[in-house]
């Protein structure tokens, strides 16, 4: 009898564990992260295919992002209609949140501007840094994200969670190292000192004769700070619940579109003047623009239901999965560094998820922080 009862108890435990696992897997937080990983992999593979085709003229990145923001705004209106269940209610909601509560609407200009500035800084930094150094330094944004999470969102992180983010940075660098070395070899020209791009073009005047490497590092540092701030600021906006996530998305798209036009004129003025804003566009480019517009909606859902820090960890999985898929699609070979980096990323996820911050005991009560 004792053995029968014990076996029943084990079955209940196993069944309870499975039910709990499935229940946790179907939460908005888990689903948004899972969709982000798989859709992110799909979007990166699509982008790689479109960017590496043999075409007469390559499209500008800003023009593709421009279409992506239009797609994001269109889908946001569609989902808002589904949410309000009425065109009249949708119009009323948009009018109220845009013109009556205009202060909340104007707040969306901050992340939109930071996003454009961040991309411009990374764009120019490529001219000053070799690919390997750029790869390493841009991972600083993971730490700036954590710093802003503690200051703006007042999120508590344990010492092990801080360490896990450093481990994540190391893992991502290992996974991408081979690709960055290949890019560096294809671009570099040895001039006895630094590695420079084949164009020898530095876009910003340098009357003080500051080292190009220093200028590039400053750009990446500022870009990393803006990246961390933008992610956390958006997360706070989405989680404040002061307005619908779809209205927020629409406002972001509305302010991002004119800023992207300005950014395009700054970075690709000659190409735009020669062939127009959509020079180099075809059906494939339009498709990848739509894909990235939908990707922007997924990011909004992650910030709403998960967190920016978890998005950083999910990005590690996107890199790993993209590399594996590239073996079959683009005949890419995996290096031992990639395998080591993947193991390091998995270790960082384990450390972050299993060692959360625990508040000190207060008057005999155990209070846990997430």
N, C-alpha and C positions, 0 to 999 in steps of 0.2 A: 504493500500500500504506500509505503514511504517513497519508493522509487517512482510509482505512478504519479504521486502528488508532485514530486520534484520535477518529473518530465513535463507535467502540465504547467508548472511554474516557469520552466525554461521556455516553453512555447509562448506563454503570455508575455514574457520579457522580450523574446524575439519579435513577436507580433507587434508589441507596443513600440519597439525600436523602429520597426519598418513603418508603422503608421506615423510616428513622429517625424521620421526622415522625409516621408512623402509630403506630410503637412508643411514642414519647413521649406521643402523644395517648391511648393506652390504659392509661397508668399510673394507679394509684389517685389520685395527686396531681392529675393533669390532669382525670380523670373527675369527681372530687369538686368541683373548681372549676367545671367546665362545668355539672354538674347544679345546683350552687348558683346560678349566674347565671340559668339558665332557670326553675328552680323558684322562685327568689326573686322573679323577675318575675311569675310566675303568682300567687304568694301575695299580693304587694302589690296586684295588680289585683283579686284576689278581695276583699281587705280594703277597698279603695277602694269597690267595688261595694256591699258589705254595710254599710259605715259611712255611705254617702251615700244610702241608700234613704229613702223617706218612710215612717217607721214611728211608731206612737204612743209607744213607749218604746225608747230605745236601751240596749242591753246594756252592762254594765260590762266594761272591758278585762280586769280581773283575773279575772273569771269565765270569759272565753274562754281566757285563758292557763291557768287551772286545768284546763279540759278538755284543752287542748293538752298539758299535762304528763302527764295520765292516758294520753292517746294515745301519747305518747313512751315512757312506761314500759311500756305494753302491747306496743308494737312491739319494744322492747328485750328483753322476755321471749321474744317469738316468735323473734327472731333468735338469742337465746342458745340456745333449744331446737334451732334448725337447726345451730348451731355445735357443741353438745355431742352432738347426735343422740340424745338420750334425756331424757325427763322426769325420771327419777331423777338423772341426772348434772346436769341443770339445777338441781334442788332442792338437791343437794349443793353445787354451786358457789355458789349464792346464800347458803346457810347458812354456808359457810366464809368467803366474802368479806364477809358482813354481820356475823356474830357472832364468828367466830374471829379474823379479821383486822379487828376493829372499828375499829382506829385509822385504817386506810385508808378505811373507810366514813365515819367522822366527818369526814375531810378534805373531803368533798363539801358539808358545811354551809357552808364558807367561800365558795365561788363562788355557792351558792344564796342566801345572805344578801346578798352584794355585789350580785347581780343584782336582788334586790327593792329594796334601798336605792337603787341607781342609777336604777331606773325611778321610784321615788317622788320622787327629787330632780328628775328631768327633768319629772315630772308637775307638781310645784309650781313649777318654774322658769318654766313657761308663764304663770303668773299674774303674774310679775314682769318678764318680758322681752317685747318685741315679737317677732314671728315672724322677722324678718330677723336681728336680733341673736342670737336663739337658734340659728338656722341656722348662723351664722358660728362662734359660740363652741363649739358642741357638736362641731365637727370637730377640736377639740383632742385628742379621744380617739385619733385616728390617731397623733399624736406620743407620747401617753402609752403607747400600745401598743408603739411602737418602743422607748421608754425601758425598759419592763419586759422586753421581749424581750432587750435587751442585759444587763440586770442579773440577771434570773431564769434565762433560758435561755442566757446568755453568747453570744448571737448576735452575730457581727461584721457590721457594716454599713459600706459605703464612704461617703465624703462625698457622692458622687453619689446613692447610695440614700437618704441622709437628705434631700437636696435633692428627690428624686423624691416623697417623702411630702408635703413642703410644696407641691409642684406639684399633687399629688393633691388636697390640701385646697382649693387655689384652684379647681381644675377642678370639684369637687363643689359648691362655693359658687356658681360661675357657672351650673351646670346647674339648681340648685334656686332660684336667685334670684327668678325670675318667680313661682313658686308661693308663695314666702314673702312677696313683696310683696302678692300677692292676698289671702293670709290676714291680713296686717297691716291692709290697707285695710278688710277686713270686720270686724275686731275693734276697731280703734283708736278712741279717743275723745280728742280734743284737749282738754287741760286747761291749756295754756299751758306745760307743762314736759315731762314724760315721756309716752310712749304707754302707755296702760294697757288692760287688757281691759274689755269692756263690763260685766262684773260688778263691777268695782272691788273685787274680793275678794282680800285677801292672807291666806293660810291660817295664817301663822305670826305670833305676837305680836311687835311691834317697839317695845319700850319705849325703846330708844336712838335712835329716829327715824332709822335708817340708810336711805339711799336705796334704794328698791325695786330699782333697776337693779343696785346693788352686791350686794344679797342674791341676786338672780337669777344674777349672774355667779359668785358663790361656789358656789351650788348646782350650776351647770353644770360648774365647775372640779372640784369634788369628784366629781360624777357621771362626768366624763371620766377622772379618775384611777381610780375604781372600775371603769369599763368596760375600760380598758387592763389593769388588774391581773387582772380576772376572766378576760378572754380568754387572757392568757398563762398564768395559773395553771391554767386548764382544759387548755390545750395541753400543759403540762408533765405534768399528770395522765394525759392520754391517751397521751402518748409515752413515759412511764416504763415502760409495759407490765407494771405490777405486777398488773393485773387486766384482764379483758376490757372492751372499749369499751362493750359492751352492759350489763355490770354497772355500770360508771361511770354510764351514762345512767340506769339504773334508780335508783341511789342519788341522783343529782341530782334526778330527778323526785320521789322519795320525800320529800326535804327541801324541795323548792321548793313542793310543794302546800300544806302548812300555812302557810308564809310568805306565799304568795299570798292565802290566806284572810285573814290579818292585814292585808296591804296593802289588800285590798278593803274591809275594815271601816274602815280609816283614810281612804281616798280617797272611798268611795261609801257611807258609813254610812246616810245618810238614804234613798237609793234602795233599799238592801238591806232596811232595816227596813220600808219601805213595800210593796215588791213581792217580796221574797225574793232570794236570791243569784243565781238564774238569771232574774231579771226582764228581759224583752226578748228572751229566747232564742226562736229558731225554727229551721227546718231550715237556712236559709242561715248563721246564726250557728254552728250545730253543725258545718256543713261547713267554714267558715273556721277553726274551732278545730282540727279534725282536720288541715287543711292546715298550720297552724302547728306542730302537734305533729310532723308529718313533717319540716317545715323544721328543727326542732330537732335531729333525727337527722342531717340533712345537715350542719349546722354542726359536730356532733361528728366526723363523718368528715373534714371539712376540717381541723379542729384536729389530728386524728390523722395524716392523710396529707400535708397541706400546711402551712399556718401561719396564725396570726392576722393577720400583716401582709399576706399574700396575700389573706386574706379581706377586708381593707379595700379592696384594689385591685379585687377581684371585686365589691364593693358598688358601686363606681363604675360598672361595667358594668350592674349591676342597675338603677341609677337611669336610665342612658341607655336601656336596652331597655324599661323600664317606661314612660318618657315616649313612646317611639316607638309602643308598643302602645296607649297611651292616646289617641293621635291617632285610631285607628280605633274604639276601644271607647267613649271618653268625649268625643269631639269636642274634644280638647285641641289647642292650637296651639303649635308650636315657635317659640321666640324665637331671635334671633341669639346671645343669651347662652348658650343651651343648646348651640348648635352649637360655639361657642368653647370652652365647658366640656368638651364631649365630646372635642374635639381635644386639650385640655390633659390630660385623664385618660389618653387613649391615649399621649400623650408621656410621662407619668409612668410608665406601665407599661413602656414601652420603656427608659427610663432605669434603672428598678429591675432589670429582668431582664438587661440587657446590660452593666451596670457593677457586678458583685459585688465584695465585699471580697476583696482578694488579700493574703495574708500576706507579710511581707518574706522575701526569699531567705535561706536558712540553709545555709551551707556548700556552696554551688553547686547546691542543690536548689530547684526551684520548687514551692512548696506553695500551692495555691489554696484559699480559703475560700468557702463558699456564702453 
